Amino acid sequence: MADSGPGAVLRSLVARAVDADRETNGEEHWSDDHRIVVTERGGDPEPVDVLSSVVGGTASATGRRQRSIVGVIPRIEVSTVRRLRDALDGTGPDRSVRLVFTGAAAERLSGMSGDVLRAALARHEIEATVHDGDSPIAVLLVGERAVVGLFDEDGLAALLTTDAPEVRSWAAGVCRRYVSAAADASGPPVDPERS
C-alpha cells in the first residue's frame, strides 16, 4: 500500500479520529496495532470481499457468529449492495441490522428510487433511517469488529477492519451520534434510546 494511497489516508483518518475521541475523554493517545487490517481497491482481497466476509458472519474472536450490525452509510453502490445482501442472507434470522443512510445514500433512499430501496431493505429485515447530513466514510459495528470504509468517485476505495477496543469505542460513538440525529426512512424521528 502506498503512503498516499486510500488505505494510508483511511488509516490516518481513523487514527486521528480515535485520538481526538480519546483526548476528549482524558485518555492517552492511541497507537494503532497489528489488529488493524486495511485493504485497498485493486488488492487481493478487494475491500468489498473483506466487507462481505465480515458482514456474512465470519466467526468472531469468541467463535460466535456476528449477529448485530449498526452503521452509517454515506453511499449506496449497486455491486456492494448485492454482495452485502448475499452475505446478510447467510447470517440467519436472529441477526439485527440497523443502518443510518446519510449524504448521497440518504438522498437516494429519499428520492425517486427510494420506495424500491426501502422495500428491499424491509425484505431483508434491515432497519433504515436517514440522516440530514453527510459523512466522508462509512462506519459499521459488526459484532465485535469495527469496519470503516473510504469512498472515492469510483466507489469503495479502502476498508479498515479491526477488533481494537479503541476503534470500536470511537465507531460506536459515531454510530450513536448518527442514530440520535436520524429519522426513520418512512416516518418520524427515531428514539435515540433504542440505539
N, C-alpha and C positions, 0 to 999 in steps of 0.2 A: 504494500500500500504506500503510495507516495505521500510525502509530508503535507502536500497541499491538496490532496485528493479529498473526495467527500467523506471517506472514513475518518481521516485525520480531523477534518472540520467537525464532524459529528462527535468524535471522542472529546475534542477540545470544548465544544459547546456544552456537553453533558458535564464534564469536569468543572467548568466554570459555574454552571447552574447548581451543581451539588455543593461546591464550595460556598457559594453565596447563601444557599439554604442553611448549611451548617454554621456559617458565620452568624447568621440571624439568630440561631439557636444557641450561640455562645460555645460552639463545639470547635475542635481543631480542624484545620484544613484536611481535606481528603486527598489521598493519592491513589489513583486507580491501580488495580492489581491484576493478576493473571486471570481472574474470574470474568473479565470483560472480553467479549468476542465481538469484533467488528468485521462485517462483510460489506463488500462494495459490488455494484453492478459490474458485470464482466468477470467477476471472480468465480471461483468454484469452492463452495456453493454460492449461488446468487442470493442476494438478500431476501427475495420472495420465497426461495426454497427454505431458508432458515426460519422465516416468519411462519410459513405453513407448517413446518415441523414443530415449532414451539406451540402454536395455536392448536395443532392437532392432538395435543395431549401427550407429547413426549414425557416419559417418566421424569418426575422431579427428583430433587436430591433425596427425598424421603421414600421414593419409589411409587408415590401416588400419582395418578393422572391429574393434569391441570383441569380444574373444574370451573373456576371463576375467572372471568375476563372483564376488565374495565379499561376503557381507553378513550383517548382524544384523537380524532381522525380529521386531518385538515384537507384531505384529498381522496377522491374515490377514483380508482383505476380499474377498469374492467378486468384486466388479466389478474391483478392482485385479488380483486373481489372473488373471482372464480376459484382461485387457489384456496382462499380462506374459507369460502363456502364449502368446498370439498373437505377441507381439514375439520371444519366445525361439524360436518355431518358424521364424522367418526368419533366425536367426543362423548356421545351418549346423552341421555335425557336429563341427567341430574346436573348439568352444567348451567352456569348463569353468565350471560353476555350482556354487558351494558356499555354502549358506545355513545360518546358525545361527538357530533359532527360539527365542525367549525370551518370558517373560511369557505373555500370553493366547495368543500363537501357539504356544508350546510346549505349553500346556495343551490346545489344540485338536488339535495333532498327536499328543499322547499320549492323548487322550480317545477317546470312542466313535466319532467320525468319522475317527480317526487312520489306520486301515487304508486308507480310500479316499484320503485326502490323500497318504499315503506312496506308494501305488500311482501316483497321478497324478504326483507328483514323480519317481518312478523312470522312468515312461514318457517324461518329458522330460529324463532323464539329469541330474537335479538332486540333488546330494549334500546330504542333510538331516541336521542334527544338532540336538539340543535342549540348551538351557542352563537350569539350575535357578536362575533369577533373573528379572530384568526389565530393560527399557531404556525410557526415555521417548521415544526416537527410533529410527528405522531408519537404519542406516549401511551404505552399499554402496560398493564399489570396482568400477567398470565400466570395464575397460580403464584408460585414463589419467584417468578422471573420478571424483571423489568425489560421492556423492549422499546427501543427508541428508533424511529425511522426519520431519515432526512430525504426530502424530495427536491428534485430539480425539474427543469422543463420537460425532461424525458421520463419522469416518474420516480420510483423509489431508488435513490442513488446509493444509500448506505443504511445499514441496520446495525444497531448495537444491542446485544443481549447480555444480561448478567443476573446473577442472584446476589450480588453485593448489597448488603443491607443499606448502605448509604445511598445508593442509586435507587433502590426500591422505595426508600423513605421519601426521597425527592419526587419520584414518579407518582407515588400515592398522593402527595401534596398537590401536584399538578392536576391529577385526575379529580381530586376533591374540589379544587377551585373551579374547574370547568363544569363539573356536575352541579355545583351550587349555583352557577350562573346560567345554566342551560334551561331550556323549555322543552317539554315533550314535543316530539315532532308533529303530533296531531292535536295538541291541546294546551292546557295551562302549564305554568312553570312546575318544574319537578321539585318535590320536597327534598331539601338537602340532607335531611336526617336519614334518608334512605341510602345515602352513599356509603 
